[in-house]
């Protein structure tokens, strides 16, 4: 497992601000670490799959203004197969297998609610193994994975480890 320190967290948070930020700019903003050390740490975190740096498309900018969360109840032997099948659709932005009342959770983007309705009733419900769907339109997203920050508690725990 990757061993984080406070410096890594500062680098990650700066890259979350701007994924194109150069090592020299990160070094300048942090003030206490060289550009070379920043490059080394970023490369190491990329190699260890701790972080990814990529473009994130805003579906709304492309006309996909409606988001819906769809929960599926699926035959137990087909959960992974159904999840993989749903992950192939271009309008599905998220797929996860769950434990509990529902077996799979997906998020769908569309240009309007009729497109959501058609996709759920004519595509999702007809996938072999799907027993039931529950759909909710998502009118407002306040926080997404792209705004997630390393919790301050982790930084505090790292500080405590370094003291002892």
C-alpha positions in Angstrom: 0.0 0.0 0.0 1.2 3.5 -0.8 2.6 5.4 2.1 1.2 9.0 2.0 2.7 12.0 3.7 1.5 15.5 4.1 3.5 16.6 1.1 1.7 14.1 -1.1 -1.6 15.4 0.1 -0.6 19.0 -0.7 0.5 18.0 -4.2 -2.8 16.1 -4.8 -4.9 19.0 -3.6 -3.0 21.4 -5.9 -3.5 19.0 -8.9 -7.2 18.8 -8.0 -7.3 22.6 -8.4 -5.7 22.3 -11.8 -4.5 19.0 -13.2 -2.3 20.8 -15.7 -0.3 22.6 -13.0 3.4 22.2 -13.7 5.8 20.7 -11.2 7.6 24.1 -11.0 4.3 25.9 -10.1 3.5 23.3 -7.5 7.0 23.7 -6.1 6.6 27.5 -6.1 3.2 27.3 -4.3 4.4 24.8 -1.7 7.7 26.7 -1.2 9.6 23.9 0.6 10.1 21.2 -2.0 12.0 21.2 -5.3 10.4 20.8 -8.8 12.4 17.6 -9.2 11.0 16.1 -6.0 7.4 17.1 -7.1 7.9 15.3 -10.5 9.2 12.2 -8.7 6.3 12.1 -6.3 3.7 12.7 -9.0 5.3 10.0 -11.2 5.3 7.6 -8.2 1.6 8.3 -7.3 0.7 7.7 -11.0 2.6 4.4 -11.2 1.0 3.2 -7.9 -2.5 4.2 -9.2 -2.9 6.6 -6.3 -3.9 9.3 -8.7 -5.0 9.7 -12.3 -4.7 12.9 -14.3 -7.1 13.2 -17.2 -9.7 15.4 -18.8 -13.2 15.3 -17.3 -16.1 15.9 -19.8 -19.1 17.9 -18.5 -22.1 16.0 -20.1 -24.3 19.2 -19.7 -21.9 21.1 -22.0 -22.7 18.5 -24.7 -26.5 18.7 -24.2 -26.9 15.9 -21.8 -28.7 18.0 -19.2 -30.6 15.2 -17.4 -29.0 12.7 -15.0 -30.8 9.8 -13.5 -29.7 7.2 -10.9 -31.1 3.8 -11.6 -31.0 0.9 -9.1 -31.4 -2.6 -10.3 -32.5 -5.8 -8.8 -30.8 -8.6 -10.7 -30.7 -12.4 -10.6 -27.9 -13.3 -8.3 -25.9 -15.4 -10.8 -25.9 -12.6 -13.4 -25.0 -9.5 -11.3 -21.5 -9.1 -12.7 -22.5 -10.0 -16.3 -25.3 -7.4 -16.2 -23.1 -4.7 -14.7 -20.4 -5.3 -17.4 -23.1 -5.1 -20.1 -24.5 -1.8 -18.7 -21.0 -0.4 -18.5 -20.7 -0.7 -22.3 -23.4 1.9 -23.0 -22.1 5.4 -23.8 -24.9 7.2 -21.8 -24.0 5.3 -18.6 -21.5 7.3 -16.6 -21.3 5.1 -13.5 -21.8 1.4 -12.8 -21.3 -0.2 -9.4 -22.3 -3.6 -7.8 -23.8 -3.2 -4.4 -24.8 -5.2 -1.4 -28.2 -4.6 0.0 -31.6 -4.0 -1.4 -30.3 -3.4 -4.9 -27.6 -5.3 -6.8 -26.4 -2.7 -9.2 -26.4 1.1 -9.3 -25.9 3.1 -12.5 -26.0 6.7 -13.5 -27.4 7.7 -16.9 -27.2 11.0 -18.8 -29.6 12.1 -21.4 -30.9 15.1 -23.3 -34.4 14.8 -21.8 -36.5 12.7 -19.5 -38.1 10.8 -22.4 -34.7 9.6 -23.4 -34.1 8.3 -19.8 -37.5 6.6 -19.8 -36.8 4.9 -23.1 -33.4 3.8 -22.1 -34.6 2.3 -18.8 -37.7 0.6 -20.1 -36.5 -0.5 -23.6 -32.8 -1.2 -22.9 -32.0 -1.7 -19.2 -35.1 -3.7 -18.3 -34.6 -6.0 -21.3 -31.1 -7.0 -20.3 -31.1 -10.7 -19.3 -31.2 -11.1 -15.6 -32.7 -7.7 -14.7 -35.7 -8.2 -12.4 -36.6 -4.7 -11.4 -35.5 -1.1 -11.7 -36.0 2.0 -9.6 -35.2 5.4 -11.3 -34.6 8.8 -9.8 -34.0 12.0 -11.8 -31.1 13.9 -10.3 -31.8 17.7 -10.5 -28.8 18.9 -8.6 -25.3 17.5 -7.8 -23.5 19.3 -5.0 -20.4 17.2 -4.9 -18.9 14.6 -7.2 -15.8 12.5 -7.1 -13.9 15.2 -8.9 -14.4 17.6 -5.9 -13.4 14.9 -3.4 -10.4 15.9 -1.2 -8.2 13.8 1.0 -9.9 14.1 4.4 -8.2 16.3 7.0 -8.3 13.5 9.4 -5.8 11.6 7.2 -3.4 14.5 7.3 -3.7 14.7 11.1 -3.1 11.0 11.4 0.0 11.3 9.2 1.3 14.1 11.4 0.8 12.0 14.6 2.7 9.1 13.0 5.6 11.3 12.2 5.8 12.7 15.7 5.9 9.2 17.3 
